Amino acid sequence: MYRRTKFTYAQLDKVLRSLGFSRRDFEKDGRGVCYDHKETGAWIILPEMSKDEHVVDYHLDDVRTTLDGFGIADPTALVSKLQKAG
């Protein structure tokens, strides 16, 4: 069993869109979601999850790493943005 954060996938979706990501659903070896950030070329792939499910901790780690690596947002500010999106 994976550890879950206190944030939902709906909150994560809202924050990523506010940072300029667009969302595209896809189906290849299962259903998933791709978030693209056209300005920087960054992308985040996640499995399709219910919006009410709490985010798996390593998914949030992947998002933080991408935001930091592409200079989109300070990863420490992500938690604050997620709380406000609640």
C-alpha positions in Angstrom: 0.0 0.0 0.0 1.3 3.4 -0.9 1.3 6.3 1.4 -1.1 9.1 0.6 -0.9 12.8 1.2 -3.7 14.9 2.6 -4.4 16.5 -0.8 -6.7 15.2 -3.5 -6.1 14.8 -7.2 -8.8 17.5 -7.7 -6.6 19.9 -5.7 -3.5 18.9 -7.6 -5.3 19.3 -10.9 -6.5 22.9 -10.0 -2.9 23.9 -8.9 -1.3 22.5 -12.0 -3.8 24.3 -14.3 -3.2 27.5 -12.4 0.5 27.2 -13.1 -0.1 27.0 -16.9 -0.4 23.3 -17.4 -3.0 21.9 -19.8 -4.5 18.5 -19.2 -4.9 15.7 -21.7 -6.4 12.3 -20.9 -5.0 9.3 -22.7 -5.3 5.5 -22.9 -2.2 3.4 -23.4 -1.5 0.4 -21.2 -4.2 1.8 -18.9 -5.7 5.2 -18.5 -3.7 8.2 -17.6 -3.4 12.0 -17.6 -0.7 14.1 -19.1 -0.1 17.7 -18.0 1.8 19.8 -20.5 3.4 23.1 -19.8 3.9 24.6 -23.3 6.0 27.5 -22.1 8.8 25.4 -20.7 8.2 22.0 -22.3 7.6 20.3 -19.0 5.2 17.4 -18.7 3.8 15.3 -15.9 2.3 11.9 -16.4 -0.1 10.4 -13.8 -2.4 7.5 -13.8 -6.1 8.3 -14.0 -7.4 8.6 -10.4 -10.6 9.6 -8.9 -10.7 13.3 -8.1 -11.6 12.6 -4.5 -8.7 10.2 -3.9 -5.7 11.5 -2.0 -2.5 11.9 -3.9 0.0 9.1 -3.6 3.1 10.6 -2.0 5.5 9.7 -4.8 3.2 11.3 -7.4 3.5 14.6 -5.4 7.3 14.1 -5.3 7.3 13.8 -9.1 5.3 17.0 -9.4 7.6 18.9 -7.1 10.7 17.7 -9.0 9.2 18.8 -12.3 8.2 22.2 -11.0 11.6 22.8 -9.5 13.6 21.4 -12.4 11.8 23.6 -15.0 11.7 26.7 -12.8 7.9 26.8 -12.9 7.3 27.1 -9.2 9.2 26.7 -5.9 8.4 23.2 -4.7 8.0 24.4 -1.1 5.2 26.7 -2.2 3.3 23.8 -3.7 1.9 22.7 -0.4 0.6 26.2 0.3 -1.0 26.3 -3.2 -2.6 22.9 -2.6 -4.1 24.0 0.7 -5.6 27.1 -0.9 -7.0 24.9 -3.7 -8.9 22.8 -1.1 
